[in-house]
Amino acid sequence: MYLHFDEISFDARLWIYQADRLLTDHEVSLITQALTAAIDGWEAHNHPLLASAKVFYHRFVIIAVDEAHELPSGCSIDKSVHWLQELGQRLSVDFFDRSVVYLDEAGHLKTMPVAAVKQAVADEEIRSGTLVFDNLIATKAQWMKRWKVPADRTWMKRFFKEQTA
């Protein structure tokens, strides 16, 4: 059963998929329609899941499931992964991009390969207060509080310690 993202529980489990490029308005609309329809019939062991999906920043697709209503099974989670794989093939987008996405000083989304982060910190392209998207969060409550966090509060903090040592 589909719920609007604003209505899903704060304890809902999240999966964040990161596109390898900005999505167009048309693509966001297609993704929203496809996921709304898919989620409306999403089940785990013949029990409907209470879930939602939303695209943020024309870059991130978030799927949320209210586990208090019904726990997703491994098969149902796999099904959601297949949705993103199919949408990615249809739109020529990789939703499994693992590069670092951050906001530059002007507030624009930037992407960087993980292997380049150490040098970007040394070059001060990424600073301790640069907002970075932490896609490893697990719940909507965490998403609300710490999806966008300063770089020195993420796994990158070790590179800032190296700078001051």
Number of C-alpha atoms within 10 A of each C-alpha: 17 21 18 11 17 10 9 19 20 15 16 21 23 23 20 21 20 25 20 19 16 15 19 11 10 9 14 20 12 14 22 17 12 15 21 20 13 17 23 16 13 22 22 15 12 7 14 18 26 25 29 25 26 19 19 12 10 17 19 21 21 19 22 27 29 22 15 12 14 16 18 22 13 9 12 16 15 11 15 17 17 12 16 21 17 14 19 17 12 9 13 12 19 17 22 15 14 16 17 18 22 22 17 16 13 6 10 9 17 13 16 13 11 12 10 11 17 17 12 14 19 14 10 11 12 24 17 18 12 19 23 26 22 21 20 12 18 16 18 25 16 17 20 11 10 17 18 18 17 21 22 19 15 16 9 18 14 12 18 17 10 11 10 6 5
